[in-house]
Amino acid sequence: MRFFFFTSRAASRFLDGIGRPGVSTAALLLTAASGGGLVAYADSAAESAPEPSQNAPKKKVLVLGTGWAGTSFLKNLDCSQYEVKVISPRNYFAFTPLLPSVTCGTVEPRSIIEPIRRMFEKKSKDVTFYEAECFKIDASKKTVHCRSAVGTNLDGNGDFLLDYDYLVVALGATVNTFNTPGVLEHCHFLKEVEDAQKIRRSVIDCFEKASLPNISEEEKRKTLHFVVIGGGPTGVEFAAELHDFLVEDLVKLYPAIQEFVKITIIQSGEHILNMFDERIAAFAEEKFQRDGIEVATGFRVVRVSDDLITMKSKSVGEEVSVPYGLAVWSAGIGTRPVIMDFMQQIGQTNRRALATNEWLRVRECESVYAIGDCATVSQRKIMDDISMVFKMADKDNSGTLTLKEIYDVLEDICLRYPQVELYMKSMHMLDIADLIKGAIGDAHKESMVVNIEEFKKALSHVDSQVKSAPATAQVASQQGNYLAECFNKMDKCKEQPEGPLRMTGGSGRHFFRPFRYKHLGQFAPLGGEQAAAELPGDWVSMGHSTQWLWYSVYASKQVSWRTRVLVVSDWTRRFVFGRDSSRI
């Protein structure tokens, strides 16, 4: 998972929530893992929850996962209000944006992890942690099936059940191989700390093998050919880190074989970093060309063997096979088996992630929420509710809307359907009146009133601005923070709702404002002490100064002073002594 920021000031706001999710009458399922989670809320009147009594037991909140989403939720949750239990197969949180740095020894593995029990040391009486893996979610019985990650044996007594009132799923995602033959068997991945450590050992193994006296030049070229499959931020950053490791450290230690070293990036699209601004993609490609890193765009890998990668040109359709020594697959993310099983239970088949509503609640489950990479927010389209929106705005039941009537509900419409505001911004419209004018017929131009057909026409293209949030650490962290704030003020908001007016499914207001992702920019380190950054407002920064901004932001966003000091000391040690090349 990637972590994106653009300025120190923006980074300080990274975990700030911008909305309040609605909570349902039933229990809430909290499942948080390394990259994702699942939190959704229904759009119906089923938001109401029973009034708590003074002597009532605390609600049970079960969180699955200790990744960005789950950790953010737990750090911001007032755990004294709930009985909180956490399930995760790993007892630490990993700062995954620095995993590419771990692969080459720029940063040590223990510098980017923080034990979960240490993170919640002050909340130890309110939070119970179990190092175990969730392998089944039973929403009908409000139970979760878990298997101990420590001491599990074949007799099955490592399995146990936990019940919940609220379940938060933040289990993240796994690697997506697109069913390409040979990938699982022969490629390295870069999702976990263990993956980065394995790559680091394999890189050194390649150099040691190529240094043996009985290895031919052809075998040396194959062994020292490092291939990165996938030209996204993770693949590009790993290729840049590997290049720096080679030219700054390894060529000094292995001078006899430096001429055989080659790095190749294979990308199915026309450009690497295609989710960035075109200027950044062009800058990265030009820099890699100068550095000698080959970028093969327009190729799709069709199979991988133990010594060959076969790829197919998308333009001419020809297959090309290239020998390699080490291959890293970073071509996408997939769904974890436990999430796939859960989606089948609730009827969300043929999806890549759990669908939640704007309040991060899984649509088919009253008490289950999902956040992070394992979930996706399904923004409701205004054209599906256009008749109800018109009726709600038409207070005098005249069958037409004046501009004043539209203005009276405009804030609620923009909260419930943020695509309205985004569309007006994209079309450079200063006011809702500009959107309405183009749809008004001649008979209504002077009076500036609209009927239902004109209202539909005015908003007919608005839903084109509905977009899914990217699967990044920034999104997962914001979702966790947002959901925690909603839990903290649940009782208050049931008395004093702060959400928008209900357009469908009842009267009154939603308890909370819908979740709204605030993009704070993204980084792409390119090696050679240079980086590129895409900032809000179409600002782009590239070069050495951006790399130092990257250092400051990533240091400031470490989860504790311990990891902050360790990461900065690792960077300092690398500048002074270089990277460690021992195989440990």
N, C-alpha and C positions, 0 to 999 in steps of 0.2 A: 504494500500500500504506500502511496506517495503522500507527502505532506507539503503543502504549498503556502507561502507567505510572500509579502512584497515589501513591507517596511516594518521597522521595529514597532512603530506606532500601531500599524495594522496587526502585527503579531500579538500585541498586548490585548487586542480585542478579539483574538481568534476564537476563544472559547465562549464569547458572549452570545447568548441566545437572542433571537429577535422575535420570538413568538411564544405562545403558550399552547400546548396541545390539549385537546379535549380528552376527558377520561370517561370510561363507560361505567355502567352500573356493576358490571361483573368484575372479575379479577383481572389483574394486569400481568402479563407475562413478560418478564424481563430477561432477555438473553443477550449477553454482550460478548463478542469475541474479537479476535485480532483485527479484523477490518470492518466489521459490520454489525448490524443488529437489526431487530425488527420492531418497529413501534408504529402502530396505526390507530386511527380512531374513526369511529363510524360517524356518518353525516346525519344520522337519524336522531330522533328524540330520545334514543336509548342512552343518552349521556348521563342521565341522573344516576346518582349513587345513594345508597341508604345513609341516612344521617348517623354519624358516629355518636355513640353514647360515651359518657365519661368512663364507664367501667368496661367498655368493650375491648376485647383483645386487639392487639395491633394486627393490621393486615400483613400478610406474608408476601414479600416481594422477592422473586427469584430471578437472578441475573445470570444469563449464560454467556460467558466469555469475558476476557480481560484485555481486549484490544482497545483501540481508540474510542469506540462508541461506548463500550461497557465501562471502561475506566473513567471516562468523562462523566457518565451518568452517576457513578458511585461517588466520585469526588465532590460533586455538586449537590447530591441528595442529602436532605436532612434525615439521616438514618435513625434518629431517635423517634421519628414518627412511625416507623415500620419495623417489622422483623425481616431483616435482609439476609439472604443467603446467596452466595456466589459460587458458580460452578465453572471450572476451567481446567483443561488438561495441562496447563503450564502455570506455575506459581509466580510468574513475573509478567511485567508489562515491558514490551520492546518498542523502542523508538524506531520504527521501521523505515522512515526516510533515510536513515544513515546505514542501512544494510549494504548498499553498494560500497560504502567506505570500509565496511568490515571485511569484504571479500579480498581486499588487497592490503590489509593491515594498517590503513590510514587511521582507523579507529578500532579499538579492541572490543570484543563482544560484550564483556561485562560493563563497559562504559555506557552502553545504550540500553541496559535493562535495569529495572527497579523491581525488587520483590513486592508482590501484592500485599503481603502482610505488613511490610514496612510502610507502604503508601497509605494504608488505612490503620496505622498504629493508633492514632487518636480515636478512631471509631471502632476499636477492637471489640468493645462490649456490644456494639450494635450491628456488626457485620460478621457473619460466619462464612469462612472460605473452605471449599472442598476441592482438592486437586483431583479432578475426575473429568470424564468425557460424557457429554450428553449424547445418547445414541437414539433416543426416541422421545417425541413430545406427544402427549395424549391430551389434547385440548378438551375433549368431552369429559374426562375425569379430573382435569386440572392437575395432572401429575407429569413428572418428567423422569424418564428412565436414565440412570447414570451408571457408569462403570468406572471403578477406581483406576486412576493412572499409576497407582503405586501398589505393588504386591498382588495384582489380580492373578488368579490361577484358573485352571481349567474346570474346577468344580463350580465356578460361577458365583462364589461368595464375595466377589468384588463388585457385584451389581447391587444397586439400591434405588429406592424411589424417594422422590421429594414432591410434596404438594405445594400449591401456591394459590394466592388470591390474584396477584398480578405477575405476569411473566414478561420479562424484557429479553428479547432474543437479539444478541449482538455477536453472532458466531462468525462473522466475516465470510470470506470466500476462499475457494481453493483455486488451484491452477486449472486453466482450460486448455486442453491439448487439441481440441476440435477433432478428437478421434484419429489424430495423425499417427500412423504406425511407427513404433519405435521410440516415440518421444519419452514415454514414461520409463522405458528401460535404459535409455542412453543419454538423456539430457539432464542437465542440472536446472534447478529452479531457484527463485529468489523471493520466497515469501516469509521464511522464518530465519531466526538466528542460526539454527543448525544448517540451513541451506548455505548461508554465507560462509560458515566455517568449512563446509565441505568443498565449496568452490576454491577457497583459499588454499586448502591442502592440494587440490587437484592442479591448480596453476603451478605450484612448486614441483609437483610430481612430473608435470610435462617438461619443465626445464631440466630436472635431474635426469629424466629418461633420455632427453635429447643430447645430454652431455656424455652419455656412455660411449666408449670407443668402438663398439660393434654396430652402431646405428648409422645407416646410410644417409646421404644428404636428402634423398627423397623422403625417407622416414622422418628425418628431422623437420622438414617443411610441414609434413602432415601433423606431427606431434605438436608443433608450435603454432598451428593455425587455430586461433580462438574465434569461435563463431557465436554471435549474439542473434537470436531469432526474435524479432520484435523491435520496432523502432520507436517505441513509446518512451516516456521519461525514465522508467526503470532500466530498460535496455540501453538507452543512450548514456545514462549516468554510469552504469557498470562499464561500458566500453571506454568511457573517458577515464574512469578510475584505473582500469586495467592498463590503458596506454601510459598514464602517468607512472604507474608502478614499474612498467617495463623500461621506459626511457630514463627514469630518475634513479632506479635502484637495481633492477635485475640485469641490465646490460653491463653494469659495472662488475657484477658478480659472475656473469656468464658471457664474457666478451667473445668467445669463440663461436657462439651460436646466435648472436644477435641479428645477423643478416637473414636468418630463417624465420623470424617472428612476423606474424601477420594477424591483423584483427579485421573481421568482417561483420557488418551488420546487415541482416536480411530483413527487408520490410515489404509487406504485401502492397502497401499503398504507394502513391507516387512520391511521397516525401516522408522523412522521419519527423517526429514531433508534430504530427498533423493535427493535434488538439490545441497547439499553440498558434500564435500569430504567424503569418507567412514569413514575416521578417526574421523571426527567431529560427524557423525551420531552415531558411536559406543561409543564415549566419552559421548554424550548426553544421550544415552540409559542407560549406566552404572551409570551415575550420578543420573538420575531419579529413577533408581532402588534403589540406596542408600537412596534417599530422600523419598522413599515410594510412588512415583507417578507411577501408573500402566500404562504401555504402551501396548495397545492391537493392534498389527499389523496384517495385513491380514484380516481385517474385514471391511465390507461395510455396512453402515447404510441404512436400507431399509424403515423405517418409524419411526415417532416420535409421541408419544401421550403426554398428559399433565403430565404423571408420569412415562412413560416407553420409553426407546430407544431400538428398535429392530434392531439387526445387524446380518449379515450373514457372516459366515466364507467362505473365498474364496477357502480354501483348501479342506474342507470336506462338504461344502454346507449346514451346519446346521444353524438354526436361534437361536439366544440367545437374551433374553430381560433382560435389567437391569433397575432398578428404579433409578431415579435421582431427584435432587432438582433444579439444574441449568445447562443448556446446552448451549455451545457457538459453533456456526457453523463457521468454517474457512476453508472450503474444496475447495475453488476455486472462481473465478470471472466470471461474466457473462456480457452480452451486455445490455446496457440501451435501453429502448423502442424507444427513439428518434433516436438512431443510427441504430437499426434494421429497422425502417421505412425508414430511409435514404438509407440504403444498398439495400432495395427492390426497391427503386426508380431508383438507378443507376445500378441495375443488379448484385449486390454482395450478392446474396442469399447464404444460407447454409454456412455462415462464422461466426466466433466468434467475429471478429473485422473488422474494415474498412481496406481494403488493400490499401497501398500506395506504391509508388515506392521508389527508393533509395534517392530521393530528397524530400521525405515526402509529396508528393502531391497525393491526391486521384486519382486513375488512370482514372476514368471515368469523372472527373470534372476538367476543366481547372483552376478554381479559388479557389478550396477548398483544404486545407491542414489539415492533422490530426496528432496529436502527443499524446503520453501517452498511457494509458491502453486501450483507445477506438480504437486504430489503431495498425496495424502490418505492418512492412516493408517487402515487397515481393522482395527479392533479385533476380535479373535476373540471369538465369543460362547460363554459357558460352557455353554449348553445344547447346543451342537454337540459338546462334549467331556465331557458330564456323566457318561457311563458310564466313561470313562477316569479322570476325576477321582475318582469313587467307588472304582474299583478300586485306584488309587494310594494312597488314604487307608486302605483296608481292608487293613492290614498282616497281620492274622491270617486273612484270607480267610473270615471268618465270614458274610459276606453282609449284615452290618449295621455301622454306624459308631457308636462312642461319641463323646461330646463330646471326650474326650482325643484320639482319633484325628483328629478334625476340627481341634482346636487345633494338633496337630503339623504339619499342612500348611497351616494358615490363612494364614500369611505368604506362602507360595509361591502360594497361590490368589489372594490379593489383589494380588500383584505381576503375575501373569499375566493376571488378569481384574480390573482396577481397578474395574469396574462393581459388583462385590460390595460393596466398601467404600462407594462412592458411594450405592448403594441403601440400605444400612443407615443412612447418615447422613441421607438424605432422609426415611426413615421413623422417624427419631429412635430408632434402636436402639443400645443401648450395647454389645451383645455379639452374637457369632454365635449364642449360645444363644437370644436373642430371636427370631432369624430361624428357627431350627429348631423352636422350641416350637409355632408356629402350624401346622406341617405334620405333627406327630407324632400318630399315632393313639392311641386310648385304651389299647391294649395296650402301648404303649411309653412312655407319659407318665411313669410312675414310674421306669423305668430310664434314661430319656433316651437311647435308642438309635434310630437311623433306618435303614430299609431303603432300597433304591434308589428306590422310587416316592415315598417320603416326602422323600427327598433332592432328587429332581427337583421335587417340589411346592414345597419351601422356596425353591428358586432359580429358579422358573419366571418370576418377574417381574424378575429382576435385570438382564437384558439391556436393559430399557427405559432404563437409564441410559447406554447406549453413545451417545456424541456425538462428532461430528467437531470438530476444532479449527478455529477461524476462520482465514480467510486474512489474517493480519496480520503485520506485521514482528516482533512479539513472538514469535509461534510460529516463524517462519522462523529467527530468531536463536537461539532455544533449541534447535531441531533441529540447526543447524550446530554449535553448541557441544557438544551431546551426541554427535554423530557423531565429531567431532574427538577427544573424550576416549576414545571406543571405539577409534579407530585408534591413539592413543598407547599404550594398554595392551593391544593385541591379543595380543602374545606372552605377556604375563603372565596374561591371562585364559584363554588356551588351556591353561595349566598349572593355574591356580586359578580355575575359573569362579565368577562372582559372581551369575549370573542365577538365576531360579527353576527348580524342578524341571521337567523336560520332561513335560508332560501327554500329549503325543502324539508319535509319530514317533521313539521311542527312549528310552533311559534316561539317567540323569545329569542334569546341569544345563545350561542355556543359558550361553553365555559371558558375556553381559552382561544387565543389567537392561533391561527394555523402556523405550522412551522414554515419559516421562510429562510432559505439558504442565502447567506451573504458571501459572495465570492471575494476573497481578499488577495487574489493574485496567485501566481505559481512560478516556481524556479525550475531551471534546467542547468545544473552544473555540467560544463563541457570540457573540463580538464585544463591543464596548463594555467591554473589560477584564473580561469575565466568562467563566467556563467551568464545565463540570460534569464530575464525575469519579465513576466507579463503582468502588468498592473491594471487595476480597474481604471476605466476612463480611456482605454486604448493606449495606455502608456507602455512603452517597451524599453527595457534597459539591458545593455549587453556589455561585456568586457570585464576588466579586472576589478573595477569598483563594485560591480554587481556581485562578484565572488565574495568580497568582504562583507557585503550586505547579507549574503547567504550565511556566512559564518556567524554573524551577530544574531540573526533571526533564529537559526537552528540551535545556537547555544542558549538563547533566552527561553526557548520553548522546551528545554529539557524538564522532566517532571520533578526533579529535586536538585538541590544544591550539590549533592554527591555526584550525580551523573553529569551535571553541568561542569563541575571542576574536572571530572575524569575526561570528558570529551575535549575540553579546551587544552588539558595537559597532553592528550594524545595528539592533537593538532600541532602543539608546540614541539613535542618530541619528534614528530615527523619532519618538521622544518629543520631541526637541529641535527638529528641523527639518521634520518631517513626511515623507511619502513622495514619492519622485521621480516626476513625471508625464511625463517626457520619453519619446518613442517611440524607444527604443534596444533 
